Amino acid sequence: MAVCSGNAILAVYQAYRMFRIAKGYEQVTKTIRIPEPVAEQLDRLAAENNISFNQLVNQCIQFALNSQDDRDDVQ
């Protein structure tokens, strides 16, 4: 049985008090059409990373949104 020091217990307690569960967000269902080769590649990547197709697509979308250039002249 492991023994924790008082400092370790205090650190865990303080971290626990700071932990906040993120609020959920509304989800909507959207239908998209993507080329078959892209769908196959996404399916393969999702399987290789043990996540769902939906999770992968959402991560790709979020990455693209976070990475987009905010300049007005970009279209």
N, C-alpha and C positions, 0 to 999 in steps of 0.2 A: 504494500500500500504506500503510495507516494504521500509525502508530508510537504505541505506548502507553508512558506513563511508568512508572517503577518503582512509583510509588504506585498507579497504576491497576491494574497487574498484581497487586500485593499485595492490593488491595481485592477483586478478582475471586477470588483464591485463598482469601482469608478467607471470603468469601461461599460459595464452593464447599464449604469445610470445614464450614460451619454448616448447609448444605442437608441435609435428611433426607427421604428418600422415605417417604411415608405408607404404613403397612401396609395391605394390602387388608382387606376385611371380608367376612364371609360374606354371601351373598345368598340370599334365598329367593324363590320364585315364589308370588305371590298372585293370585287372580282377583278382580277387583272389577267391580261393575256400576255404571255411571254413566249419567245421562240423555244421550241422543243429542246434544242441543244443547251440552252441556258437552264431550263428546268432540270435537265438531266445532270448538269454540272452542279446545280444547287442541291439536288437530291444526294449526289455523291458526297459533297462537302458536309452536308448535314449528318449523313450517316457516319462519315469518318470522324466527326467531332461529337457524336452522340447527342445531338440536339435535333429538334424538330425542324422541318422545312420552314414552318412559320417563324420560329425563333431566328433562324438564319436570315430569312428575308427581312425581318424587322431590324436585325443588327446591321445588315447591309444598307437599308434605308437610313437608319440613324447615323451611320458612318458617313454616308453621302451628304446628308443634311449638315452634319457637323463640319464637314470638310469643304463645303461650297464656298466660293469666293463671294464676299458681300459687296463687291464693287458694283455700282449701278450700270456700268457699261458692259457687263457680262450678261449674255443672253443664252 
